Amino acid sequence: MNYLIETYGCQMNTAESAALRLIFKERGWQAALTGDQADVVVVNTCSVRGTAERRVMGRLAQYEALKRKRPFTLIVAGCMASRLGEALKTACKAVDYVMGTSDRALFPRILEAVEKGMPFFTGDAEKPAFSFAPSHLEEGRFRCFIPITHGCGNFCSYCVVPYVRGPEISRDPEAVLAEIRRAAEKGAREITLLGQNVNSYYWEGGSGGRDKKNLDFPGLLEKAAAAVEDTPIRWIRFLSSHPKDLSSRAIRVMAGHPVFCRHLHLCAQHGSNRVLEAMNRRYTRERYLELVDEIRGAMPSITLSTDLLIGFPGEAEGDYERTLDLMERVRFLYAYMYHYNPREGTPAFSLPGRVGEEVKRKRLAGVIELQKRHTLELLQSRVGSRETVLVEGPSRRSADELLTRTERDEPVVVPGRRSLAGSFATLTLESLQGATFRAKELSLCPGD
Ligand code: SF4
């Protein structure tokens, strides 16, 4: 039988889709190229923005039309499934199963029912306890996501995640380390520890207090670095970092191990204290800038990226300018930039002072323009430098060229054989085309 998974949203969803793929494969299912060939279609959804939800509803309507031509099973998974639950079945009659982010353990039972051609009533089923998704290294890939926390307890005033994914749960470090070892055995060269806010990871394995069995995020980083020694894994990343929880110890551990990529995604969201407070971010711009100084002091070669949310209720021109000023001071390598859209069910939904659409769009355009300039300047300044890269595989344009990535996740295209995929190599960044570097030749790293 054939399956298709469509994934929307963040890397947590990418990791969860990979876990679903693993379950399909273990049961002997084949991946379909399109929905036309699939016996089961899973749409793994995102609720963070209204636009993401509208796009999914559009896709569901297309599947509804397809289902009129031939039968198949349609499963909606992810944050929309958690947020809207069975109401999704009313909104789209073609939906057979709604599987929220905490219900993944029901998935094998749903598949079993599909295989037997029997209905399965998820509402009647006793819901198994939440368990972390086992990570899954796709064939021909060398990067692996390993979830370390699930959910979030921060309640930023604009965000639905704490409501749809629930409170933060930290994963047993033994399970994390076992996943890392498994990924290494399967040929992973790079891992990313994932969570909504990885820095607040805390495993209470002991009897509380300062019990040695308890483990915080820096402690987990140390264990992860030790676990990849003598394995093919050479790079470790982690995502996302919340400025209020990134500790000096975590920075020191990162700086002390070259295995941690010299790039950090540190969500700023805004540059004005007034707006940060209204967003319930629980740090100030001064604290953010202090943290950036500390990170750069410990790792001078590091680059930073961020998320920026423009047009939050009450944002005045001066607040917006503080954001531009923060960007000038930090100079991010790249940023995910959005304008605020009200999300029902979040505290910000009822805040006064909504910013008009036109003003939001204009301010967002200003932020994007500034970021483009910073990205270009930073990339240009690196032409001529010697870099270590991980070879991903053939480039999209030519079979004689390879697509590689630096530890800052920048793409570099270089001539080379496809058999080098998965190798670490060094090269010189010769030129820049758009946001992609070009190199003339690569040399394999010792041991690769
Ligand atoms: S930290 Fe804030 S923005 Fe990020 S998931 Fe949690 S509540 Fe949402």
Residues whose N, C-alpha, C, O or C-beta is under 5 A from the ligand:
A	BS01	SF4	C152 N154 F155 C156 C159 V161 Q196 N197
